[in-house]
Amino acid sequence: MIIATVSSLNYLYKAEVLAKSVKKHHPEAKVIVCLVEKEMHPDARSVPFFDEIILAKDLGIADFDQYIFKYDVAEAAWALKSQVLKYLLVNEKKHDQIIYLDSDIMLYSPLIEVQAKLKNYPIVLTPHDIQNGPRGVYLYNGIFNAGFIGISRSRAAKDFIDWWAKRVTRYCYRDRSLRLYDDQGWLKLVPTYFETYILRHPGYNIAFWNLHERKIGLSILKEYIINDHYLLRFFHYSQHSAILKEAVEKEHNKILLDLYLQYSEELKQAKLFPLSNKPWSYDFFINGSKIKKTSRRNYLNNTRLQTQGNPFTLSNEKLTVF
């Protein structure tokens, strides 16, 4: 089994914590990190929990500079999920099960339900919640959370990844007028187009958006359990220092608070934590000036600009003129 994630340099310490938890609960798994940077940082290779690190530019994406320039760091990481899965299906033929996890996830027990379902299904997804969600928010940002994707080696999985990759190459950003929500919004169509298992186990993908239905406790064996019955498989620490922090405090659950504080300490103790303040290498033109968001959007929406060669050789001024 492969567990893969995508990360920029400043998030790599979170990927380190993820990989450490994977090796604890799935020592047999191969952990692969796609690093979205121009060059490999020497410290990245010093983490023993990473089995392989691949630079995004080495995934085989045609016209990579044009591909990456359209998006900011978060959008680029989201768009590249499908490209990483596509790459792994081609280049890791010894592994029949591939799981993508966001770098801000931590495992607390083995993912046995996913492994079992991937023996019979090409795709496994997790919904944001399994009861009534908050108002109609998921009609916009998607039913399924893209922090987790499970696929098995199959024609159906390949077709799904090709389909997803094609769409996020051009449409991986937020725009309410177009009903776009990054890479995630597309996933709500997947069960219609492809054979998919929807994993409703409440121990998966716990995050700030579903704490209202996932009550965390401790078993007599001191294992984290959800709703008095299900083992906690993984917690998705999305918006860790902002929305999640507030949500945890509102729950008034000491066990949940302890869990949050333990993860916070894991981050601080990570070997790569000092890299958390590093700028994204794709955030600058070759001349050293910082790329504006409006420049990226102008480039995304202007086919003439996309024929001008490497966009990193341009400038904010040139991208505004067109």
C-alpha positions as CSV (number, residue, x, y, z in Angstrom):
1,M,0.0,0.0,0.0
2,I,1.1,3.5,-0.8
3,I,0.2,6.6,1.2
4,A,0.9,9.8,-0.6
5,T,0.6,13.5,0.2
6,V,1.4,16.8,-1.4
7,S,3.2,19.6,0.4
8,S,5.0,22.9,-0.1
9,L,8.2,23.4,2.0
10,N,6.5,25.4,4.7
11,Y,4.0,22.5,5.3
12,L,6.5,19.7,5.1
13,Y,6.7,19.5,8.9
14,K,3.1,18.6,8.9
15,A,3.8,15.9,6.3
16,E,6.5,14.6,8.6
17,V,4.0,14.2,11.5
18,L,1.6,12.5,9.1
19,A,4.3,10.1,7.8
20,K,5.4,9.3,11.4
21,S,1.8,8.3,12.3
22,V,1.5,6.2,9.1
23,K,4.7,4.3,9.9
24,K,3.4,3.6,13.4
25,H,0.1,2.1,12.3
26,H,1.1,0.9,8.8
27,P,4.8,0.0,8.9
28,E,4.4,-1.9,5.6
29,A,3.2,1.2,3.7
30,K,5.3,3.2,1.4
31,V,5.1,6.9,2.1
32,I,5.6,9.2,-0.9
33,V,5.6,13.0,-0.7
34,C,5.2,15.3,-3.7
35,L,7.1,18.5,-2.9
36,V,5.7,21.5,-4.7
37,E,9.0,23.5,-4.9
38,K,11.5,24.3,-7.6
39,E,14.3,22.4,-5.9
40,M,14.7,19.7,-3.3
41,H,15.6,21.1,0.2
42,P,18.4,19.1,1.8
43,D,16.6,18.8,5.1
44,A,13.6,17.1,3.4
45,R,15.6,13.9,2.7
46,S,16.6,13.7,6.4
47,V,13.2,12.6,7.6
48,P,13.2,8.8,8.1
49,F,9.5,8.5,7.7
50,F,9.6,9.6,4.0
51,D,10.3,6.7,1.7
52,E,10.4,8.9,-1.4
53,I,10.1,12.6,-2.2
54,I,9.1,13.6,-5.8
55,L,9.3,17.2,-7.0
56,A,6.1,18.2,-8.6
57,K,7.9,19.3,-11.7
58,D,9.1,15.7,-12.2
59,L,5.6,14.2,-12.3
60,G,5.6,14.4,-16.1
61,I,3.1,17.2,-16.5
62,A,3.3,18.9,-19.9
63,D,4.2,22.6,-19.8
64,F,4.7,22.5,-16.0
65,D,5.5,26.2,-15.6
66,Q,2.3,27.2,-17.3
67,Y,0.4,24.6,-15.2
68,I,1.7,25.8,-11.9
69,F,1.7,29.5,-12.6
70,K,-2.1,29.6,-12.7
71,Y,-2.5,28.8,-9.0
72,D,-1.4,30.0,-5.6
73,V,0.3,27.5,-3.3
74,A,-2.9,26.0,-1.9
75,E,-4.6,25.7,-5.2
76,A,-1.5,24.2,-6.8
77,A,-1.3,21.5,-4.0
78,W,-5.0,20.7,-4.5
79,A,-4.7,20.4,-8.3
80,L,-1.6,18.2,-8.0
81,K,-3.4,15.5,-5.9
82,S,-4.8,14.0,-9.1
83,Q,-1.5,14.3,-10.9
84,V,0.3,12.5,-8.1
85,L,-2.2,9.6,-8.1
86,K,-1.9,9.5,-11.9
87,Y,1.9,9.2,-11.6
88,L,1.7,6.5,-8.9
89,L,-0.6,4.3,-10.9
90,V,1.9,4.3,-13.7
91,N,5.2,4.1,-11.8
92,E,4.3,2.1,-8.7
93,K,2.9,-1.1,-10.2
94,K,3.9,-3.3,-7.2
95,H,1.2,-1.5,-5.1
96,D,-2.5,-2.1,-5.8
97,Q,-3.8,0.2,-3.2
98,I,-3.0,3.9,-3.1
99,I,-4.3,6.3,-0.5
100,Y,-3.9,10.1,-0.7
101,L,-4.0,12.0,2.6
102,D,-3.6,15.8,3.2
103,S,-0.5,16.7,5.0
104,D,-2.4,18.0,8.0
105,I,-3.8,14.6,8.9
106,M,-2.6,12.2,11.7
107,L,-3.4,8.5,12.0
108,Y,-4.5,7.0,15.3
109,S,-5.2,3.4,14.2
110,P,-4.9,1.3,11.0
111,L,-7.1,2.1,8.1
112,I,-8.5,-1.5,7.9
113,E,-11.9,-0.5,6.6
114,V,-10.4,1.3,3.6
115,Q,-8.0,-1.6,2.8
116,A,-11.0,-4.0,2.9
117,K,-13.2,-1.9,0.7
118,L,-10.4,-1.3,-1.9
119,K,-10.3,-5.0,-2.5
120,N,-13.8,-4.7,-4.1
121,Y,-14.1,-1.1,-5.1
122,P,-11.9,1.1,-7.3
123,I,-12.6,4.3,-5.3
124,V,-13.3,5.1,-1.7
125,L,-14.5,8.5,-0.5
126,T,-15.5,10.0,2.8
127,P,-18.4,12.5,3.2
128,H,-17.9,15.6,5.2
129,D,-20.5,14.4,7.6
130,I,-23.0,11.5,7.9
131,Q,-25.9,13.4,9.5
132,N,-27.4,16.8,8.7
133,G,-24.6,19.2,7.9
134,P,-24.6,22.9,8.6
135,R,-27.2,24.6,6.4
136,G,-26.5,24.2,2.7
137,V,-22.7,24.7,2.8
138,Y,-21.9,21.4,1.2
139,L,-24.0,22.2,-1.9
140,Y,-21.1,24.6,-2.7
141,N,-17.9,23.1,-1.3
142,G,-18.8,19.5,-2.0
143,I,-20.2,16.5,-0.3
144,F,-16.9,14.6,0.0
145,N,-13.7,15.9,1.6
146,A,-10.7,15.8,-0.8
147,G,-8.2,15.4,2.1
148,F,-8.7,11.6,1.7
149,I,-8.9,9.6,-1.5
150,G,-8.5,5.9,-1.7
151,I,-8.1,4.0,-5.1
152,S,-7.2,0.5,-6.1
153,R,-5.3,-0.4,-9.3
154,S,-8.1,-0.7,-11.8
155,R,-9.4,0.7,-15.1
156,A,-12.2,2.5,-13.2
157,A,-9.7,4.2,-10.8
158,K,-7.5,5.3,-13.8
159,D,-10.5,6.7,-15.6
160,F,-11.5,8.6,-12.5
161,I,-8.1,10.1,-11.9
162,D,-7.8,11.1,-15.6
163,W,-11.2,12.7,-15.4
164,W,-10.4,14.6,-12.2
165,A,-6.9,15.7,-13.4
166,K,-8.3,17.1,-16.6
167,R,-10.8,19.3,-14.8
168,V,-8.5,20.7,-12.2
169,T,-5.8,21.5,-14.8
170,R,-8.1,24.5,-15.6
171,Y,-10.6,24.7,-12.8
172,C,-9.1,24.4,-9.4
173,Y,-10.1,27.6,-7.6
174,R,-13.1,29.0,-5.8
175,D,-15.7,30.9,-7.7
176,R,-19.3,30.9,-6.5
177,S,-20.6,32.2,-9.8
178,L,-19.2,29.1,-11.5
179,R,-20.0,26.8,-8.6
180,L,-16.3,26.0,-8.3
181,Y,-14.7,24.9,-5.1
182,D,-11.0,24.0,-5.8
183,D,-10.5,20.3,-6.5
184,Q,-13.1,19.2,-4.0
185,G,-16.3,20.3,-5.7
186,W,-15.7,17.9,-8.5
187,L,-15.8,14.9,-6.2
188,K,-19.6,15.1,-5.7
189,L,-20.0,13.9,-9.3
190,V,-17.7,10.8,-8.8
191,P,-20.3,8.3,-7.5
192,T,-22.5,9.1,-10.5
193,Y,-19.7,8.5,-13.1
194,F,-17.6,5.8,-11.3
195,E,-18.1,2.9,-9.1
196,T,-17.5,4.3,-5.6
197,Y,-17.7,3.2,-2.0
198,I,-18.8,5.9,0.4
199,L,-17.2,5.2,3.7
200,R,-19.5,6.4,6.5
201,H,-17.4,5.1,9.4
202,P,-17.3,8.1,11.8
203,G,-13.7,7.4,12.8
204,Y,-12.5,8.6,9.4
205,N,-11.7,12.2,8.5
206,I,-12.8,13.9,11.7
207,A,-12.4,17.6,11.4
208,F,-13.9,20.9,12.5
209,W,-16.8,20.5,10.1
210,N,-18.1,17.3,11.7
211,L,-17.4,17.7,15.4
212,H,-21.1,18.2,16.0
213,E,-21.7,14.5,15.2
214,R,-18.4,12.9,16.3
215,K,-17.9,12.7,20.0
216,I,-14.4,11.7,21.0
217,G,-13.8,9.5,24.1
218,L,-11.4,7.0,25.5
219,S,-12.0,3.2,25.7
220,I,-11.0,1.1,28.7
221,L,-7.9,0.3,26.6
222,K,-7.1,4.0,26.4
223,E,-7.8,4.1,22.6
224,Y,-9.6,7.0,21.1
225,I,-13.2,6.1,20.2
226,I,-15.9,8.0,18.4
227,N,-19.5,8.0,19.5
228,D,-18.7,5.3,22.1
229,H,-18.2,2.6,19.5
230,Y,-15.8,3.4,16.6
231,L,-12.0,3.6,16.8
232,L,-10.6,6.9,15.6
233,R,-8.7,6.2,12.4
234,F,-7.5,9.7,11.5
235,F,-8.1,13.3,12.5
236,H,-7.9,16.0,9.8
237,Y,-6.4,19.0,11.5
238,S,-7.5,21.4,8.8
239,Q,-7.4,25.1,9.8
240,H,-5.4,23.9,12.9
241,S,-4.6,27.2,14.5
242,A,-7.8,29.0,13.5
243,I,-11.2,27.5,12.9
244,L,-10.3,24.1,14.4
245,K,-9.0,25.7,17.6
246,E,-12.2,27.6,18.1
247,A,-14.3,24.5,17.3
248,V,-12.4,22.4,19.8
249,E,-12.8,25.0,22.6
250,K,-16.5,25.2,22.0
251,E,-16.9,21.5,22.4
252,H,-15.8,21.6,26.1
253,N,-14.4,18.0,25.7
254,K,-11.2,17.5,27.6
255,I,-10.2,14.4,25.6
256,L,-10.7,16.3,22.3
257,L,-8.7,19.3,23.7
258,D,-5.9,16.9,24.8
259,L,-5.9,15.4,21.4
260,Y,-5.6,18.8,19.8
261,L,-2.8,19.9,22.2
262,Q,-0.9,16.7,21.6
263,Y,-1.0,17.2,17.8
264,S,0.1,20.8,18.3
265,E,3.1,19.6,20.3
266,E,3.9,17.0,17.6
267,L,4.1,19.8,15.1
268,K,6.5,21.9,17.3
269,Q,8.8,18.9,17.8
270,A,8.9,18.0,14.1
271,K,12.4,18.0,12.7
272,L,11.3,20.2,9.7
273,F,9.4,22.7,11.9
274,P,12.0,25.4,11.2
275,L,11.1,25.3,7.6
276,S,7.5,26.5,8.3
277,N,8.4,30.1,7.6
278,K,10.0,29.4,4.2
279,P,8.4,31.2,1.2
280,W,7.0,29.2,-1.7
281,S,9.6,29.1,-4.5
282,Y,6.9,29.4,-7.1
283,D,5.6,32.6,-5.6
284,F,8.1,34.8,-7.5
285,F,9.0,35.8,-11.0
286,I,12.5,35.0,-12.2
287,N,13.4,38.7,-11.5
288,G,12.6,38.1,-7.8
289,S,9.4,40.1,-7.6
290,K,6.4,38.5,-5.9
291,I,3.6,37.3,-8.2
292,K,0.2,38.9,-7.5
293,K,-3.0,36.9,-7.3
294,T,-4.5,39.1,-10.0
295,S,-1.6,38.2,-12.3
296,R,-2.3,34.5,-11.8
297,R,-6.0,35.0,-12.5
298,N,-5.2,37.1,-15.6
299,Y,-3.0,34.3,-16.9
300,L,-5.5,31.7,-16.1
301,N,-8.2,33.4,-18.1
302,N,-6.2,34.7,-21.0
303,T,-5.3,32.1,-23.7
304,R,-3.1,34.6,-25.4
305,L,-0.9,35.0,-22.3
306,Q,-0.6,31.2,-22.2
307,T,1.2,31.2,-25.5
308,Q,3.9,33.6,-24.3
309,G,6.3,30.8,-23.1
310,N,7.4,30.6,-19.5
311,P,5.1,32.9,-17.5
312,F,7.7,33.2,-14.7
313,T,9.8,35.3,-17.1
314,L,7.0,37.9,-17.2
315,S,6.1,40.5,-14.6
316,N,3.0,41.8,-12.8
317,E,3.0,44.8,-15.1
318,K,3.1,42.7,-18.3
319,L,0.3,40.4,-17.0
320,T,-1.9,43.4,-16.2
321,V,-1.5,45.0,-19.7
322,F,-3.0,42.0,-21.5
